[in-house]
């Protein structure tokens, strides 16, 4: 029997100052797996800072704050 334990998480918006890290993560994921973000590989590589900040302003991120999730 599986039992959920320590389901600690936080849903948050990322500060716009972190746009470069988000861009890097997204582009790396798209290079390694075309379906990672359901986007074309070249989507965003030539975009400016304002594009990435606007995109981040619409997203919510899930951050795990503790626990492993499942216990047997």
C-alpha positions in Angstrom: 0.0 0.0 0.0 1.3 3.4 -1.0 0.8 6.3 1.3 1.5 10.0 0.5 3.8 11.7 3.0 5.5 15.0 3.2 3.8 16.6 0.3 5.4 19.9 0.8 5.5 22.1 -2.2 5.0 25.7 -3.2 3.4 27.2 -6.3 5.1 30.4 -7.1 6.0 33.0 -9.8 9.7 33.4 -10.4 11.2 36.8 -10.0 11.8 38.4 -13.4 15.4 38.9 -12.5 15.8 35.1 -13.0 14.9 35.3 -16.7 18.3 34.3 -17.9 18.3 31.1 -15.9 14.8 30.2 -17.2 15.9 30.9 -20.8 19.0 28.7 -20.3 17.0 25.8 -18.8 14.3 26.0 -21.5 16.7 26.1 -24.4 18.8 23.2 -22.9 15.7 21.1 -22.5 14.6 21.8 -26.1 18.0 20.8 -27.4 17.9 17.5 -25.5 14.3 16.7 -26.2 12.1 18.4 -28.8 9.0 17.5 -26.8 10.3 19.0 -23.5 8.3 22.2 -24.0 6.2 21.2 -27.0 8.1 23.8 -29.1 10.3 23.9 -32.1 14.0 23.7 -31.4 14.8 27.2 -32.6 11.9 28.8 -30.7 13.3 31.5 -28.5 17.0 31.3 -29.3 17.0 34.7 -31.0 14.5 36.4 -28.6 15.4 39.4 -26.5 15.3 39.8 -22.7 11.8 41.4 -22.8 10.4 38.3 -24.5 11.7 36.0 -21.7 10.5 38.3 -18.9 7.0 38.6 -20.4 6.9 34.8 -20.8 8.0 34.2 -17.2 5.4 36.7 -15.9 2.6 34.4 -17.2 4.0 31.1 -15.7 3.7 29.4 -12.4 6.4 27.2 -11.1 6.3 24.3 -8.7 9.0 24.1 -6.0 9.4 21.1 -3.8 10.1 22.2 -0.3 10.5 18.8 1.4 9.7 15.1 1.5 10.0 12.5 -1.1 6.3 12.0 -2.0 5.5 8.3 -1.6 6.1 5.8 1.1 5.5 2.0 0.9 
